[in-house]
Amino acid sequence: MKPFHHRDPFDRLLVAQCLEQSVPIVSADEAFDAYGVQRLW
């Protein structure tokens, strides 16, 4: 289970999907960086 770096449950779902499918996320939110996903923007 990943730690809750991001408080929004929907954003945590997006992180999980990006990690599962090995795709980047498009967002200006720097909180995603703590999960190790590639962030574009």
N, CA, C and O atoms as a GROMACS GRO file, in nm:
protein
  164
    1MET      N    1   0.085  -0.119   0.000
    1MET     CA    2   0.000   0.000   0.000
    1MET      C    3   0.088   0.124   0.000
    1MET      O    4   0.182   0.134   0.079
    2LYS      N    5   0.057   0.215  -0.088
    2LYS     CA    6   0.134   0.339  -0.098
    2LYS      C    7   0.094   0.435   0.014
    2LYS      O    8  -0.022   0.437   0.055
    3PRO      N    9   0.188   0.514   0.062
    3PRO     CA   10   0.152   0.615   0.163
    3PRO      C   11   0.064   0.724   0.104
    3PRO      O   12   0.062   0.744  -0.018
    4PHE      N   13  -0.007   0.793   0.189
    4PHE     CA   14  -0.099   0.898   0.142
    4PHE      C   15  -0.027   1.032   0.132
    4PHE      O   16  -0.043   1.119   0.218
    5HIS      N   17   0.052   1.048   0.025
    5HIS     CA   18   0.115   1.177   0.002
    5HIS      C   19   0.012   1.278  -0.050
    5HIS      O   20   0.027   1.399  -0.034
    6HIS      N   21  -0.091   1.225  -0.109
    6HIS     CA   22  -0.195   1.310  -0.167
    6HIS      C   23  -0.326   1.279  -0.096
    6HIS      O   24  -0.364   1.162  -0.086
    7ARG      N   25  -0.395   1.379  -0.047
    7ARG     CA   26  -0.515   1.360   0.034
    7ARG      C   27  -0.640   1.327  -0.048
    7ARG      O   28  -0.736   1.272   0.007
    8ASP      N   29  -0.640   1.358  -0.177
    8ASP     CA   30  -0.758   1.337  -0.261
    8ASP      C   31  -0.764   1.190  -0.307
    8ASP      O   32  -0.673   1.143  -0.374
    9PRO      N   33  -0.870   1.117  -0.271
    9PRO     CA   34  -0.878   0.976  -0.308
    9PRO      C   35  -0.881   0.952  -0.459
    9PRO      O   36  -0.827   0.852  -0.507
   10PHE      N   37  -0.942   1.041  -0.535
   10PHE     CA   38  -0.944   1.024  -0.681
   10PHE      C   39  -0.805   1.039  -0.738
   10PHE      O   40  -0.768   0.966  -0.831
   11ASP      N   41  -0.727   1.132  -0.686
   11ASP     CA   42  -0.590   1.148  -0.734
   11ASP      C   43  -0.505   1.025  -0.702
   11ASP      O   44  -0.417   0.989  -0.779
   12ARG      N   45  -0.531   0.962  -0.589
   12ARG     CA   46  -0.459   0.838  -0.555
   12ARG      C   47  -0.497   0.726  -0.653
   12ARG      O   48  -0.414   0.642  -0.686
   13LEU      N   49  -0.622   0.725  -0.698
   13LEU     CA   50  -0.663   0.629  -0.801
   13LEU      C   51  -0.588   0.654  -0.932
   13LEU      O   52  -0.545   0.560  -0.999
   14LEU      N   53  -0.573   0.780  -0.968
   14LEU     CA   54  -0.499   0.813  -1.090
   14LEU      C   55  -0.354   0.767  -1.079
   14LEU      O   56  -0.298   0.714  -1.175
   15VAL      N   57  -0.293   0.786  -0.962
   15VAL     CA   58  -0.156   0.741  -0.940
   15VAL      C   59  -0.147   0.590  -0.956
   15VAL      O   60  -0.056   0.539  -1.021
   16ALA      N   61  -0.240   0.519  -0.896
   16ALA     CA   62  -0.240   0.373  -0.904
   16ALA      C   63  -0.250   0.327  -1.049
   16ALA      O   64  -0.181   0.233  -1.090
   17GLN      N   65  -0.336   0.391  -1.127
   17GLN     CA   66  -0.352   0.352  -1.267
   17GLN      C   67  -0.226   0.383  -1.347
   17GLN      O   68  -0.184   0.303  -1.431
   18CYS      N   69  -0.165   0.497  -1.321
   18CYS     CA   70  -0.041   0.532  -1.392
   18CYS      C   71   0.070   0.433  -1.359
   18CYS      O   72   0.147   0.394  -1.447
   19LEU      N   73   0.080   0.394  -1.233
   19LEU     CA   74   0.182   0.297  -1.194
   19LEU      C   75   0.155   0.161  -1.256
   19LEU      O   76   0.247   0.094  -1.303
   20GLU      N   77   0.030   0.120  -1.257
   20GLU     CA   78  -0.007  -0.011  -1.312
   20GLU      C   79   0.019  -0.019  -1.462
   20GLU      O   80   0.065  -0.121  -1.512
   21GLN      N   81  -0.011   0.090  -1.533
   21GLN     CA   82   0.002   0.089  -1.679
   21GLN      C   83   0.134   0.150  -1.728
   21GLN      O   84   0.158   0.157  -1.849
   22SER      N   85   0.218   0.194  -1.635
   22SER     CA   86   0.348   0.255  -1.670
   22SER      C   87   0.332   0.371  -1.766
   22SER      O   88   0.401   0.379  -1.868
   23VAL      N   89   0.241   0.462  -1.733
   23VAL     CA   90   0.220   0.582  -1.814
   23VAL      C   91   0.238   0.705  -1.726
   23VAL      O   92   0.218   0.697  -1.604
   24PRO      N   93   0.275   0.819  -1.784
   24PRO     CA   94   0.290   0.941  -1.705
   24PRO      C   95   0.154   1.003  -1.673
   24PRO      O   96   0.053   0.970  -1.735
   25ILE      N   97   0.155   1.092  -1.576
   25ILE     CA   98   0.034   1.168  -1.542
   25ILE      C   99   0.055   1.312  -1.586
   25ILE      O  100   0.166   1.364  -1.575
   26VAL      N  101  -0.048   1.375  -1.634
   26VAL     CA  102  -0.040   1.515  -1.675
   26VAL      C  103  -0.104   1.598  -1.565
   26VAL      O  104  -0.225   1.596  -1.546
   27SER      N  105  -0.019   1.672  -1.493
   27SER     CA  106  -0.068   1.750  -1.380
   27SER      C  107   0.038   1.851  -1.338
   27SER      O  108   0.158   1.827  -1.354
   28ALA      N  109  -0.006   1.962  -1.285
   28ALA     CA  110   0.085   2.061  -1.228
   28ALA      C  111   0.106   2.036  -1.078
   28ALA      O  112   0.186   2.105  -1.015
   29ASP      N  113   0.035   1.940  -1.023
   29ASP     CA  114   0.039   1.911  -0.880
   29ASP      C  115   0.167   1.835  -0.844
   29ASP      O  116   0.184   1.720  -0.885
   30GLU      N  117   0.255   1.897  -0.769
   30GLU     CA  118   0.384   1.838  -0.733
   30GLU      C  119   0.370   1.724  -0.632
   30GLU      O  120   0.466   1.651  -0.610
   31ALA      N  121   0.253   1.706  -0.571
   31ALA     CA  122   0.232   1.597  -0.476
   31ALA      C  123   0.245   1.461  -0.543
   31ALA      O  124   0.276   1.362  -0.477
   32PHE      N  125   0.223   1.454  -0.675
   32PHE     CA  126   0.236   1.328  -0.747
   32PHE      C  127   0.380   1.280  -0.753
   32PHE      O  128   0.405   1.160  -0.766
   33ASP      N  129   0.475   1.371  -0.742
   33ASP     CA  130   0.617   1.334  -0.749
   33ASP      C  131   0.657   1.238  -0.637
   33ASP      O  132   0.747   1.156  -0.656
   34ALA      N  133   0.592   1.246  -0.524
   34ALA     CA  134   0.625   1.162  -0.410
   34ALA      C  135   0.591   1.015  -0.436
   34ALA      O  136   0.641   0.927  -0.365
   35TYR      N  137   0.507   0.988  -0.535
   35TYR     CA  138   0.468   0.850  -0.565
   35TYR      C  139   0.558   0.784  -0.668
   35TYR      O  140   0.546   0.663  -0.692
   36GLY      N  141   0.647   0.858  -0.728
   36GLY     CA  142   0.737   0.799  -0.825
   36GLY      C  143   0.680   0.784  -0.965
   36GLY      O  144   0.736   0.710  -1.046
   37VAL      N  145   0.570   0.851  -0.994
   37VAL     CA  146   0.517   0.850  -1.131
   37VAL      C  147   0.580   0.964  -1.209
   37VAL      O  148   0.617   1.067  -1.152
   38GLN      N  149   0.592   0.944  -1.338
   38GLN     CA  150   0.644   1.052  -1.423
   38GLN      C  151   0.532   1.155  -1.439
   38GLN      O  152   0.420   1.121  -1.479
   39ARG      N  153   0.562   1.280  -1.407
   39ARG     CA  154   0.461   1.387  -1.417
   39ARG      C  155   0.499   1.481  -1.531
   39ARG      O  156   0.612   1.529  -1.539
   40LEU      N  157   0.404   1.504  -1.619
   40LEU     CA  158   0.422   1.599  -1.729
   40LEU      C  159   0.345   1.726  -1.699
   40LEU      O  160   0.227   1.724  -1.665
   41TRP      N  161   0.416   1.837  -1.712
   41TRP     CA  162   0.360   1.971  -1.703
   41TRP      C  163   0.437   2.047  -1.609
   41TRP      O  164   0.407   2.164  -1.586
   0.00000   0.00000   0.00000
